[in-house]
């Protein structure tokens, strides 16, 4: 592919890492394999305690990656990403968790999408799980309402402009339990703008036996995560109360429909047998 004379905005791939040293080389290798030419890799050590992770971080620094440590007193993905993005020199940012990886063409195609549509704010792609499970992540069509209701989930590794990160004040570091990506995407889209989701599966999400969050920091319940998310942006969720109520009503109706279908499938043989026995009885009694 000839690309002479093209202008390439720099893309900074920001990788937070908390005791994920054994996975980090694979994530970094997937970035270095990109077909896009203008990249930098910023790795943020989120106060890792494992020596093997510290050794690998040192090796990554020697290999040319920018490696820094999250500020003292701050911990979690939001704070680590903010620290990395603040140091990043790219026009675009692509967050990548240390245990995930991307297809070699992802950044090239995502930047092309921004060039094709100046109104674009976020560019994601299809997702495939790997590790313990290996299959595509099926999602419904993307709408803002579906995103707010979390029917549609934009994963962490979507491309966006650094200037937009600055515009919204970065990731909300109060969301230490999770959901920081969800709120960040909604903050970016609050003033409007488009979302492109490339149809190809270009992002690979690792399924692990136990996440680092569950293993070390204590696993918050989904209710705790949702409560923190609501408290972070109550006015946003107030505006979509009817959407939530409508979604619940539709789920109840769907549940009732599935229950009815299940009952019919379960009882249909019984009904058929009952009908057959009645016909037999009629024939025996001469009433058929």
C-alpha positions in Angstrom: 0.0 0.0 0.0 1.5 3.3 -1.1 1.1 6.1 1.4 3.6 8.7 0.2 2.5 12.2 1.1 -0.1 11.2 3.6 -0.4 13.2 6.9 -0.5 10.9 9.9 -1.8 12.4 13.2 0.0 10.7 16.1 -1.9 8.1 18.1 -1.0 7.4 21.7 -1.9 4.0 23.1 -2.3 4.3 26.8 -2.0 1.0 28.8 -2.7 1.0 32.6 -1.1 -2.0 34.3 -1.7 -3.4 37.7 0.1 -6.7 38.3 -0.6 -7.8 34.8 3.0 -8.2 33.7 2.5 -11.7 32.3 0.0 -10.3 29.8 1.6 -6.9 29.1 4.1 -8.1 26.4 1.2 -9.5 24.3 -0.7 -6.2 24.5 2.4 -4.2 23.6 3.2 -6.5 20.7 -0.2 -6.1 19.3 0.4 -2.3 19.3 3.8 -2.6 17.7 2.3 -4.8 14.9 0.0 -2.0 13.8 0.0 -1.0 10.1 -0.5 2.7 11.3 2.9 4.4 11.3 2.7 7.2 13.8 2.3 5.7 17.3 3.6 6.0 20.8 3.0 3.6 23.7 2.5 5.0 27.2 2.3 2.4 30.0 1.1 3.5 33.4 2.0 1.4 36.4 -1.0 1.5 38.7 1.2 0.9 41.8 1.8 -2.8 41.0 3.1 -4.9 43.9 4.3 -8.0 41.9 8.0 -8.1 41.2 7.5 -9.9 37.9 5.4 -7.0 36.7 8.0 -4.5 37.8 10.7 -6.5 35.9 8.5 -6.5 32.7 7.8 -2.8 33.1 11.5 -2.1 33.2 12.0 -4.2 30.1 9.3 -2.3 28.3 10.9 1.0 29.2 14.2 -0.2 27.7 12.3 -1.3 24.6 11.3 2.3 23.9 7.9 2.5 25.6 7.1 5.5 27.9 6.6 4.0 31.4 5.3 6.0 34.3 3.7 5.5 37.6 0.2 6.7 38.6 0.3 9.6 41.1 0.7 8.8 44.8 -2.7 8.4 46.5 -4.5 7.6 43.3 -5.4 4.1 42.2 -7.6 2.5 39.6 -8.1 2.5 35.8 -9.5 6.1 35.6 -6.6 7.7 37.5 -4.0 5.6 35.6 -5.5 6.5 32.2 -5.7 10.2 33.1 -2.0 10.2 34.1 -1.0 8.4 30.9 -3.1 10.6 28.6 -1.8 13.8 30.3 1.8 12.7 29.4 0.8 11.5 25.9 1.8 13.5 22.8 -0.7 12.1 20.4 -3.6 13.9 18.7 -5.7 10.7 19.3 -5.9 8.4 22.3 -6.5 4.6 22.3 -6.8 3.1 25.8 -5.8 -0.6 26.0 -5.9 -2.7 29.1 -2.7 -4.7 29.8 -4.4 -8.1 29.3 -6.2 -7.3 26.0 -4.9 -6.9 22.4 -5.8 -5.3 19.1 -5.8 -6.3 15.5 -2.9 -4.9 13.4 -5.3 -2.8 11.3 -7.4 -1.4 14.1 -5.8 2.0 14.5 -5.3 2.5 10.7 -9.1 1.9 10.1 -10.2 4.0 13.1 -8.1 7.0 12.1 -9.5 6.7 8.6 -13.0 6.8 10.0 -12.2 10.1 11.7 -10.8 11.5 8.5 -13.9 10.5 6.7 -16.3 12.0 9.2 -15.2 15.2 11.0 -18.2 15.0 13.3 -17.0 11.7 14.8 -16.2 11.7 18.5 -15.6 8.0 19.2 -14.6 5.1 17.0 -14.9 1.5 18.2 -15.1 -1.9 16.5 -16.4 -5.4 16.8 -15.2 -7.4 19.8 -14.0 -11.0 20.1 -13.4 -12.8 23.5 -10.3 -14.9 23.9 -8.7 -16.8 26.8 -11.2 -19.0 28.6 -13.8 -18.3 26.0 -13.4 -17.5 22.3 -16.4 -16.0 20.5 -17.7 -12.8 19.1 -19.4 -10.3 21.5 -22.9 -9.9 20.0 -24.5 -6.5 20.5 -27.8 -4.8 19.4 -27.7 -1.7 17.2 -26.0 1.3 18.8 -28.2 4.2 19.9 -27.6 6.8 22.7 -30.5 5.3 24.7 -29.1 1.8 24.3 -25.7 3.1 25.5 -27.2 4.8 28.5 -29.2 1.7 29.4 -26.1 -0.4 28.9 -27.9 -2.5 26.4 -25.0 -1.6 24.1 -21.5 -1.5 25.7 -18.7 0.5 24.1 -15.5 -1.2 25.4 -12.6 0.8 26.8 -10.5 0.5 23.7 -12.1 3.1 21.4 -10.2 5.8 19.6 -11.0 9.5 20.4 -9.3 12.9 20.2 -7.1 14.0 23.1 -8.7 17.4 22.8 -12.1 15.8 23.7 -10.5 14.2 26.7 -9.4 17.6 27.8 -12.9 19.1 27.0 -14.7 16.8 29.5 -12.0 16.8 32.1 -10.8 13.2 31.6 -12.1 10.0 33.2 -14.0 10.5 36.5 -11.6 9.2 39.1 -14.4 8.9 41.7 -15.6 5.8 39.9 -13.0 3.5 41.4 -15.4 0.6 41.5 -15.8 0.5 37.7 -18.1 2.0 35.0 -15.6 4.8 34.4 -15.6 4.0 30.7 -19.4 4.2 30.5 -19.5 7.6 32.1 -16.6 8.9 30.0 -18.3 7.9 26.7 -21.5 9.6 27.9 -19.5 12.8 28.9 -17.9 12.8 25.4 -21.3 12.5 23.7 -23.2 15.0 25.9 -22.6 17.8 23.5 -23.4 15.7 20.4 -21.2 14.1 17.9 -21.0 10.7 16.2 -20.0 7.2 17.1 -18.6 4.8 14.5 -18.3 1.1 15.2 -16.2 -0.7 12.6 -17.9 -4.0 11.7 -14.7 -6.1 11.9 -13.7 -7.8 15.1 -10.5 -5.8 15.8 -10.4 -5.7 19.6 -9.8 -8.8 21.6 -11.0 -9.0 25.2 -9.4 -11.6 27.4 -11.6 -13.7 29.6 -9.7 -14.8 32.7 -10.5 -17.1 35.6 -10.4 -14.3 38.1 -10.0 -10.6 37.3 -7.3 -8.6 39.2 -10.2 -6.5 40.6 -11.8 -9.6 42.1 -8.5 -11.1 43.2 -6.9 -8.1 45.0 -9.1 -5.1 45.5 -12.4 -6.9 46.3 -15.1 -7.4 43.8 -17.8 -4.7 44.0 -21.3 -5.9 43.2 -23.1 -4.7 40.1 -25.5 -2.7 42.4 -22.5 -0.9 44.0 -21.2 -0.1 40.5 -24.5 1.2 39.3 -25.0 3.2 42.5 -21.7 4.9 42.0 -22.4 5.6 38.3 -25.8 7.1 39.2 -24.3 9.3 41.9 -21.7 10.5 39.4 -24.2 11.8 36.9 -27.7 11.8 38.5 -29.1 14.5 36.1 -28.3 12.3 33.1 -30.1 9.3 34.4 -33.0 11.4 35.6 -33.6 12.5 32.0 -33.9 8.9 30.9 -36.2 7.6 33.7 -38.9 6.8 31.2 -36.5 4.9 29.0 -35.5 2.8 32.0 -39.1 2.1 32.8 -39.9 1.3 29.2 -36.9 -1.1 29.1 -38.1 -2.9 32.2 -41.6 -3.2 30.8 -40.3 -4.7 27.6 -38.1 -7.1 29.6 -41.1 -8.2 31.7 -43.2 -8.8 28.5 -40.3 -10.7 26.9 -39.9 -12.8 30.0 -43.6 -13.6 30.1 -43.5 -14.5 26.4 -40.6 -16.9 26.9 -42.3 -18.4 30.0 -45.4 -19.0 27.9 -43.4 -20.6 25.1 -41.5 -22.7 27.5 -44.7 -23.9 29.2 -46.3 -24.7 25.8 -43.2 -26.7 24.7 -43.1 -28.5 28.0 -46.9 -29.3 28.1 -47.5 -29.9 24.4 -46.7 -33.6 24.5 -49.0 -34.0 27.5 -51.8 -32.3 25.6 -51.2 -34.5 22.6 -51.3 -37.6 24.7 -54.5 -36.5 26.4 -56.1 -35.9 23.0 -54.9 -39.3 21.8 -56.3 -41.1 24.9 -59.6 -39.3 24.5 -59.8 -40.5 20.9 -59.0 -44.1 21.9 -61.7 -43.9 24.6 -64.3 -42.7 22.1 -63.5 -45.5 19.7 -63.8 -48.1 22.5 -67.1 -46.6 23.5 -68.3 -46.4 20.0 -68.4 -42.6 20.0 -65.7 -41.9 17.5 
